[in-house]
Amino acid sequence: MNYDFTLMILSSFSEKKLMLLFVGHLLFDAINYSTLFIFVYSFFIF
């Protein structure tokens, strides 16, 4: 088993995957916070 080659592939793959996860997490947080804000805002209005 070629360890360096596997590590190279894994690192390049995980870098892209981490980037996607980070962006997805930011988007998910933004959606969560906006819906939470709208819910709280409407709760206080009504």
PDB file of N, CA, C and O in Angstrom:
ATOM      1  N   MET A   1       0.841  -1.197   0.000  1.00  0.00           N
ATOM      2  CA  MET A   1       0.000   0.000   0.000  1.00  0.00           C
ATOM      3  C   MET A   1       0.880   1.253   0.000  1.00  0.00           C
ATOM      4  O   MET A   1       1.738   1.432   0.864  1.00  0.00           O
ATOM      5  N   ASN A   2       0.646   2.099  -0.977  1.00  0.00           N
ATOM      6  CA  ASN A   2       1.427   3.332  -1.080  1.00  0.00           C
ATOM      7  C   ASN A   2       0.791   4.404  -0.196  1.00  0.00           C
ATOM      8  O   ASN A   2      -0.234   4.990  -0.543  1.00  0.00           O
ATOM      9  N   TYR A   3       1.412   4.642   0.935  1.00  0.00           N
ATOM     10  CA  TYR A   3       0.824   5.534   1.943  1.00  0.00           C
ATOM     11  C   TYR A   3       0.826   6.995   1.506  1.00  0.00           C
ATOM     12  O   TYR A   3      -0.162   7.708   1.686  1.00  0.00           O
ATOM     13  N   ASP A   4       1.964   7.439   0.922  1.00  0.00           N
ATOM     14  CA  ASP A   4       2.076   8.845   0.508  1.00  0.00           C
ATOM     15  C   ASP A   4       1.051   9.204  -0.561  1.00  0.00           C
ATOM     16  O   ASP A   4       0.428  10.264  -0.513  1.00  0.00           O
ATOM     17  N   PHE A   5       0.886   8.294  -1.533  1.00  0.00           N
ATOM     18  CA  PHE A   5      -0.059   8.530  -2.619  1.00  0.00           C
ATOM     19  C   PHE A   5      -1.491   8.626  -2.080  1.00  0.00           C
ATOM     20  O   PHE A   5      -2.259   9.501  -2.480  1.00  0.00           O
ATOM     21  N   THR A   6      -1.833   7.714  -1.170  1.00  0.00           N
ATOM     22  CA  THR A   6      -3.164   7.717  -0.570  1.00  0.00           C
ATOM     23  C   THR A   6      -3.392   8.978   0.242  1.00  0.00           C
ATOM     24  O   THR A   6      -4.473   9.564   0.210  1.00  0.00           O
ATOM     25  N   LEU A   7      -2.365   9.389   0.969  1.00  0.00           N
ATOM     26  CA  LEU A   7      -2.455  10.589   1.791  1.00  0.00           C
ATOM     27  C   LEU A   7      -2.630  11.837   0.929  1.00  0.00           C
ATOM     28  O   LEU A   7      -3.377  12.751   1.281  1.00  0.00           O
ATOM     29  N   MET A   8      -1.927  11.862  -0.211  1.00  0.00           N
ATOM     30  CA  MET A   8      -2.018  12.991  -1.132  1.00  0.00           C
ATOM     31  C   MET A   8      -3.435  13.116  -1.687  1.00  0.00           C
ATOM     32  O   MET A   8      -4.007  14.206  -1.722  1.00  0.00           O
ATOM     33  N   ILE A   9      -3.993  11.979  -2.124  1.00  0.00           N
ATOM     34  CA  ILE A   9      -5.355  11.970  -2.655  1.00  0.00           C
ATOM     35  C   ILE A   9      -6.347  12.374  -1.564  1.00  0.00           C
ATOM     36  O   ILE A   9      -7.269  13.156  -1.795  1.00  0.00           O
ATOM     37  N   LEU A  10      -6.132  11.824  -0.378  1.00  0.00           N
ATOM     38  CA  LEU A  10      -7.032  12.095   0.730  1.00  0.00           C
ATOM     39  C   LEU A  10      -7.002  13.558   1.133  1.00  0.00           C
ATOM     40  O   LEU A  10      -8.043  14.155   1.406  1.00  0.00           O
ATOM     41  N   SER A  11      -5.806  14.137   1.169  1.00  0.00           N
ATOM     42  CA  SER A  11      -5.672  15.533   1.579  1.00  0.00           C
ATOM     43  C   SER A  11      -6.306  16.483   0.563  1.00  0.00           C
ATOM     44  O   SER A  11      -6.972  17.448   0.939  1.00  0.00           O
ATOM     45  N   SER A  12      -6.093  16.201  -0.741  1.00  0.00           N
ATOM     46  CA  SER A  12      -6.677  17.055  -1.772  1.00  0.00           C
ATOM     47  C   SER A  12      -8.200  16.914  -1.782  1.00  0.00           C
ATOM     48  O   SER A  12      -8.918  17.885  -2.020  1.00  0.00           O
ATOM     49  N   PHE A  13      -8.684  15.702  -1.521  1.00  0.00           N
ATOM     50  CA  PHE A  13     -10.123  15.464  -1.488  1.00  0.00           C
ATOM     51  C   PHE A  13     -10.756  16.123  -0.273  1.00  0.00           C
ATOM     52  O   PHE A  13     -11.791  16.781  -0.382  1.00  0.00           O
ATOM     53  N   SER A  14     -10.126  15.943   0.892  1.00  0.00           N
ATOM     54  CA  SER A  14     -10.690  16.475   2.127  1.00  0.00           C
ATOM     55  C   SER A  14     -10.649  17.995   2.144  1.00  0.00           C
ATOM     56  O   SER A  14     -11.484  18.635   2.783  1.00  0.00           O
ATOM     57  N   GLU A  15      -9.668  18.581   1.437  1.00  0.00           N
ATOM     58  CA  GLU A  15      -9.596  20.034   1.364  1.00  0.00           C
ATOM     59  C   GLU A  15     -10.833  20.593   0.676  1.00  0.00           C
ATOM     60  O   GLU A  15     -11.461  21.537   1.156  1.00  0.00           O
ATOM     61  N   LYS A  16     -11.167  19.985  -0.466  1.00  0.00           N
ATOM     62  CA  LYS A  16     -12.362  20.419  -1.196  1.00  0.00           C
ATOM     63  C   LYS A  16     -13.626  20.123  -0.390  1.00  0.00           C
ATOM     64  O   LYS A  16     -14.563  20.921  -0.350  1.00  0.00           O
ATOM     65  N   LYS A  17     -13.623  18.956   0.249  1.00  0.00           N
ATOM     66  CA  LYS A  17     -14.798  18.563   1.026  1.00  0.00           C
ATOM     67  C   LYS A  17     -14.987  19.494   2.221  1.00  0.00           C
ATOM     68  O   LYS A  17     -16.109  19.879   2.551  1.00  0.00           O
ATOM     69  N   LEU A  18     -13.867  19.853   2.868  1.00  0.00           N
ATOM     70  CA  LEU A  18     -13.939  20.767   4.003  1.00  0.00           C
ATOM     71  C   LEU A  18     -14.436  22.140   3.572  1.00  0.00           C
ATOM     72  O   LEU A  18     -15.202  22.786   4.286  1.00  0.00           O
ATOM     73  N   MET A  19     -13.991  22.581   2.391  1.00  0.00           N
ATOM     74  CA  MET A  19     -14.428  23.867   1.863  1.00  0.00           C
ATOM     75  C   MET A  19     -15.938  23.857   1.629  1.00  0.00           C
ATOM     76  O   MET A  19     -16.641  24.803   1.983  1.00  0.00           O
ATOM     77  N   LEU A  20     -16.423  22.762   1.022  1.00  0.00           N
ATOM     78  CA  LEU A  20     -17.855  22.623   0.766  1.00  0.00           C
ATOM     79  C   LEU A  20     -18.643  22.560   2.071  1.00  0.00           C
ATOM     80  O   LEU A  20     -19.707  23.166   2.200  1.00  0.00           O
ATOM     81  N   LEU A  21     -18.102  21.816   3.035  1.00  0.00           N
ATOM     82  CA  LEU A  21     -18.760  21.706   4.331  1.00  0.00           C
ATOM     83  C   LEU A  21     -18.823  23.052   5.025  1.00  0.00           C
ATOM     84  O   LEU A  21     -19.830  23.395   5.645  1.00  0.00           O
ATOM     85  N   PHE A  22     -17.733  23.821   4.917  1.00  0.00           N
ATOM     86  CA  PHE A  22     -17.669  25.135   5.551  1.00  0.00           C
ATOM     87  C   PHE A  22     -18.694  26.081   4.942  1.00  0.00           C
ATOM     88  O   PHE A  22     -19.420  26.771   5.658  1.00  0.00           O
ATOM     89  N   VAL A  23     -18.748  26.105   3.606  1.00  0.00           N
ATOM     90  CA  VAL A  23     -19.716  26.961   2.906  1.00  0.00           C
ATOM     91  C   VAL A  23     -21.146  26.533   3.232  1.00  0.00           C
ATOM     92  O   VAL A  23     -22.020  27.363   3.484  1.00  0.00           O
ATOM     93  N   GLY A  24     -21.360  25.214   3.220  1.00  0.00           N
ATOM     94  CA  GLY A  24     -22.680  24.693   3.537  1.00  0.00           C
ATOM     95  C   GLY A  24     -23.093  25.019   4.961  1.00  0.00           C
ATOM     96  O   GLY A  24     -24.251  25.334   5.234  1.00  0.00           O
ATOM     97  N   HIS A  25     -22.129  24.938   5.858  1.00  0.00           N
ATOM     98  CA  HIS A  25     -22.392  25.253   7.260  1.00  0.00           C
ATOM     99  C   HIS A  25     -22.745  26.721   7.438  1.00  0.00           C
ATOM    100  O   HIS A  25     -23.645  27.056   8.207  1.00  0.00           O
ATOM    101  N   LEU A  26     -22.040  27.596   6.729  1.00  0.00           N
ATOM    102  CA  LEU A  26     -22.329  29.029   6.785  1.00  0.00           C
ATOM    103  C   LEU A  26     -23.725  29.326   6.257  1.00  0.00           C
ATOM    104  O   LEU A  26     -24.472  30.103   6.850  1.00  0.00           O
ATOM    105  N   LEU A  27     -24.072  28.696   5.130  1.00  0.00           N
ATOM    106  CA  LEU A  27     -25.399  28.887   4.546  1.00  0.00           C
ATOM    107  C   LEU A  27     -26.481  28.361   5.488  1.00  0.00           C
ATOM    108  O   LEU A  27     -27.513  29.001   5.684  1.00  0.00           O
ATOM    109  N   PHE A  28     -26.231  27.191   6.065  1.00  0.00           N
ATOM    110  CA  PHE A  28     -27.180  26.578   6.990  1.00  0.00           C
ATOM    111  C   PHE A  28     -27.394  27.471   8.210  1.00  0.00           C
ATOM    112  O   PHE A  28     -28.525  27.654   8.661  1.00  0.00           O
ATOM    113  N   ASP A  29     -26.298  28.028   8.743  1.00  0.00           N
ATOM    114  CA  ASP A  29     -26.382  28.934   9.887  1.00  0.00           C
ATOM    115  C   ASP A  29     -27.171  30.189   9.534  1.00  0.00           C
ATOM    116  O   ASP A  29     -28.003  30.651  10.315  1.00  0.00           O
ATOM    117  N   ALA A  30     -26.904  30.732   8.355  1.00  0.00           N
ATOM    118  CA  ALA A  30     -27.594  31.943   7.911  1.00  0.00           C
ATOM    119  C   ALA A  30     -29.098  31.699   7.806  1.00  0.00           C
ATOM    120  O   ALA A  30     -29.903  32.526   8.233  1.00  0.00           O
ATOM    121  N   ILE A  31     -29.465  30.552   7.232  1.00  0.00           N
ATOM    122  CA  ILE A  31     -30.883  30.199   7.097  1.00  0.00           C
ATOM    123  C   ILE A  31     -31.510  29.989   8.472  1.00  0.00           C
ATOM    124  O   ILE A  31     -32.618  30.455   8.736  1.00  0.00           O
ATOM    125  N   ASN A  32     -30.790  29.282   9.345  1.00  0.00           N
ATOM    126  CA  ASN A  32     -31.297  29.016  10.686  1.00  0.00           C
ATOM    127  C   ASN A  32     -31.519  30.304  11.464  1.00  0.00           C
ATOM    128  O   ASN A  32     -32.564  30.491  12.088  1.00  0.00           O
ATOM    129  N   TYR A  33     -30.526  31.193  11.423  1.00  0.00           N
ATOM    130  CA  TYR A  33     -30.626  32.433  12.181  1.00  0.00           C
ATOM    131  C   TYR A  33     -31.710  33.351  11.631  1.00  0.00           C
ATOM    132  O   TYR A  33     -32.406  34.019  12.396  1.00  0.00           O
ATOM    133  N   SER A  34     -31.858  33.388  10.294  1.00  0.00           N
ATOM    134  CA  SER A  34     -32.885  34.247   9.707  1.00  0.00           C
ATOM    135  C   SER A  34     -34.282  33.738  10.055  1.00  0.00           C
ATOM    136  O   SER A  34     -35.170  34.531  10.368  1.00  0.00           O
ATOM    137  N   THR A  35     -34.485  32.408  10.002  1.00  0.00           N
ATOM    138  CA  THR A  35     -35.799  31.862  10.345  1.00  0.00           C
ATOM    139  C   THR A  35     -36.093  32.057  11.830  1.00  0.00           C
ATOM    140  O   THR A  35     -37.223  32.353  12.217  1.00  0.00           O
ATOM    141  N   LEU A  36     -35.060  31.886  12.654  1.00  0.00           N
ATOM    142  CA  LEU A  36     -35.213  32.083  14.091  1.00  0.00           C
ATOM    143  C   LEU A  36     -35.549  33.539  14.395  1.00  0.00           C
ATOM    144  O   LEU A  36     -36.401  33.829  15.235  1.00  0.00           O
ATOM    145  N   PHE A  37     -34.870  34.450  13.700  1.00  0.00           N
ATOM    146  CA  PHE A  37     -35.108  35.876  13.887  1.00  0.00           C
ATOM    147  C   PHE A  37     -36.522  36.254  13.475  1.00  0.00           C
ATOM    148  O   PHE A  37     -37.196  37.013  14.171  1.00  0.00           O
ATOM    149  N   ILE A  38     -36.968  35.721  12.340  1.00  0.00           N
ATOM    150  CA  ILE A  38     -38.322  35.990  11.846  1.00  0.00           C
ATOM    151  C   ILE A  38     -39.359  35.439  12.830  1.00  0.00           C
ATOM    152  O   ILE A  38     -40.371  36.085  13.104  1.00  0.00           O
ATOM    153  N   PHE A  39     -39.096  34.240  13.356  1.00  0.00           N
ATOM    154  CA  PHE A  39     -40.012  33.609  14.307  1.00  0.00           C
ATOM    155  C   PHE A  39     -40.131  34.448  15.578  1.00  0.00           C
ATOM    156  O   PHE A  39     -41.234  34.712  16.055  1.00  0.00           O
ATOM    157  N   VAL A  40     -38.993  34.863  16.120  1.00  0.00           N
ATOM    158  CA  VAL A  40     -38.981  35.671  17.346  1.00  0.00           C
ATOM    159  C   VAL A  40     -39.629  37.032  17.084  1.00  0.00           C
ATOM    160  O   VAL A  40     -40.394  37.530  17.909  1.00  0.00           O
ATOM    161  N   TYR A  41     -39.317  37.625  15.933  1.00  0.00           N
ATOM    162  CA  TYR A  41     -39.844  38.940  15.567  1.00  0.00           C
ATOM    163  C   TYR A  41     -41.369  38.905  15.457  1.00  0.00           C
ATOM    164  O   TYR A  41     -42.061  39.780  15.978  1.00  0.00           O
ATOM    165  N   SER A  42     -41.881  37.875  14.766  1.00  0.00           N
ATOM    166  CA  SER A  42     -43.329  37.749  14.612  1.00  0.00           C
ATOM    167  C   SER A  42     -43.992  37.411  15.952  1.00  0.00           C
ATOM    168  O   SER A  42     -45.126  37.812  16.213  1.00  0.00           O
ATOM    169  N   PHE A  43     -43.271  36.674  16.792  1.00  0.00           N
ATOM    170  CA  PHE A  43     -43.801  36.325  18.108  1.00  0.00           C
ATOM    171  C   PHE A  43     -43.983  37.577  18.963  1.00  0.00           C
ATOM    172  O   PHE A  43     -44.970  37.709  19.685  1.00  0.00           O
ATOM    173  N   PHE A  44     -43.021  38.490  18.872  1.00  0.00           N
ATOM    174  CA  PHE A  44     -43.113  39.718  19.661  1.00  0.00           C
ATOM    175  C   PHE A  44     -44.135  40.695  19.090  1.00  0.00           C
ATOM    176  O   PHE A  44     -44.720  41.490  19.826  1.00  0.00           O
ATOM    177  N   ILE A  45     -44.348  40.634  17.782  1.00  0.00           N
ATOM    178  CA  ILE A  45     -45.319  41.547  17.154  1.00  0.00           C
ATOM    179  C   ILE A  45     -46.736  41.125  17.506  1.00  0.00           C
ATOM    180  O   ILE A  45     -47.567  41.964  17.854  1.00  0.00           O
ATOM    181  N   PHE A  46     -47.019  39.819  17.416  1.00  0.00           N
ATOM    182  CA  PHE A  46     -48.393  39.350  17.648  1.00  0.00           C
ATOM    183  C   PHE A  46     -48.707  39.044  19.105  1.00  0.00           C
ATOM    184  O   PHE A  46     -49.827  38.644  19.424  1.00  0.00           O
TER     185      PHE A  46
END
